[in-house]
Amino acid sequence: MSTTTSPHTAVGVLTLRPLDPVNHAELLHSWVTHPKAAYWMMQDAKLVDVERAYMEIAADEHHHAHLGLHDGVPAFLMEKYDPVHRELTGLYEPEPGDVGMHFLVAPTDRPVHGFTRAVITAVMAHLFEDPATRRVVVEPDVSNKAVHALNEAVGFVPEREIQKPEKKALLSFCTREQFAKAVAA
């Protein structure tokens, strides 16, 4: 997939481009091992572990990683996956057009008000650019209240708690219509 640029947002221009697991491994390592990324579950990962994990994603036809840029500077990560084949296999009844998503905002010592909400909005807009995407599926940790609020802000509706091997998760869905209504509000 090629680079996608959002319209100029209140926080600047947000761009998504395919992740290069070799060239971006060191950057990602600094993000995923940061204390703010505890829910990413890679706190103790070594650089080689991060590179290997993203090399596996790059080789997987059902999982894709994108680097997010804020005004041209790396600032977030987005993963898109097919929940029929990854993450949620056997944990819910998938529908045609379901797309799974994870996102991580890079740690910063200069936070920008509204940035994370702008990121999730840009990520969702990117996913819905594909006409085949009918619904986005997420499964954040049940205790991650901050991401639940962000998900709700862009139209996600929680369905139920599920037990994944690594966590208890809140399975939530957002249709194209729910997203459009949420961001228009």
Secondary structure as GFF3:
##gff-version 3
##sequence-region A 1 185
A	DSSP	beta_strand	4	5	.	.	.	ID=ss1
A	DSSP	beta_strand	14	18	.	.	.	ID=ss2
A	DSSP	alpha_helix	25	32	.	.	.	ID=ss3
A	DSSP	three_ten_helix	35	40	.	.	.	ID=ss4
A	DSSP	alpha_helix	47	58	.	.	.	ID=ss5
A	DSSP	beta_strand	63	70	.	.	.	ID=ss6
A	DSSP	beta_strand	73	81	.	.	.	ID=ss7
A	DSSP	beta_strand	98	105	.	.	.	ID=ss8
A	DSSP	alpha_helix	115	128	.	.	.	ID=ss9
A	DSSP	beta_strand	135	138	.	.	.	ID=ss10
A	DSSP	alpha_helix	145	153	.	.	.	ID=ss11
A	DSSP	beta_strand	157	163	.	.	.	ID=ss12
A	DSSP	beta_strand	168	175	.	.	.	ID=ss13
A	DSSP	alpha_helix	176	184	.	.	.	ID=ss14
###
